[in-house]
Amino acid sequence: MDFNFLLASFANLLLSVTYTVISLFCGVYAIKLIDHFLLKKIDIEEELKKNNTSVAIFASSLLIFVAIIISFGLRS
């Protein structure tokens, strides 16, 4: 195999992992902001500890939406 091909593949992998970590932190930060500012009467972490399925679906949909927004932003 060509060394330049391996180097380009490694750089692409490193870039993808970096974007994934950034997306994860942005998603968690978005959930924390929404929990603090918009949902003052509902504590998402406490409800997740109580196995509240609807809160789990809501939190995961927020993570998916943040990931979609970030992925479209990184493509352009």
Sequence and secondary structure as in RCSB ss.txt:
>XXXX:A:sequence
MDFNFLLASFANLLLSVTYTVISLFCGVYAIKLIDHFLLKKIDIEEELKKNNTSVAIFASSLLIFVAIIISFGLR
S
>XXXX:A:secstr
  HHHHHHHHHHHHHHHHHHHHHHHHHHHHHHHIIIII SS  HHHHHHTT HHHHHHHHHHHHHHHHHHHHHHH
 
